[in-house]
Amino acid sequence: MFLIFSSTSAPDVVVFPHSQDQISEIAKLCSSFRVPMIPRGTGTGLEHGVGATM
């Protein structure tokens, strides 16, 4: 299996959880459907969490 990362494609889904419980449920759903999940912080770049690495 080859994973292809394209920075020009838009995400299929964007969620805005309001609690840790919601984050947990989202992660469980992604796992059960084998959907990759890329968490993102505030987007300041200070934590280098904006870009996904493959």
C-alpha positions in Angstrom: 0.0 0.0 0.0 1.3 3.5 -0.9 0.2 6.6 0.9 0.2 9.7 -1.2 0.2 13.1 0.5 -0.9 16.1 -1.6 -0.8 19.5 0.0 -3.1 20.9 -2.7 -6.1 18.7 -1.7 -8.7 19.9 0.7 -9.7 17.7 3.7 -12.8 15.6 3.4 -14.0 16.5 6.9 -13.0 19.2 9.5 -14.3 18.9 13.1 -14.1 21.4 15.9 -14.4 19.4 19.2 -15.3 21.3 22.4 -14.1 18.7 24.9 -11.7 15.8 25.5 -14.6 13.4 25.4 -15.5 14.6 21.9 -11.9 14.2 20.8 -11.9 10.7 22.1 -15.2 9.8 20.3 -13.8 11.3 17.0 -10.6 9.2 17.3 -12.7 6.1 18.0 -14.8 6.7 14.9 -11.8 7.3 12.7 -10.2 4.2 14.0 -13.3 2.0 13.5 -13.6 3.2 9.9 -9.8 3.2 9.3 -9.9 6.9 8.4 -6.6 8.8 9.0 -6.9 11.6 11.5 -4.5 14.5 11.4 -4.9 16.7 14.5 -4.2 20.4 14.2 -3.6 23.0 16.8 -4.1 26.8 16.5 -2.0 27.0 13.4 0.6 29.4 14.7 3.4 27.1 13.7 5.1 27.3 17.0 4.7 23.6 17.7 5.3 22.5 14.1 2.0 20.7 14.1 0.4 22.3 11.1 2.0 20.0 8.4 1.5 16.2 8.3 4.5 14.0 7.8 4.2 10.7 5.9 
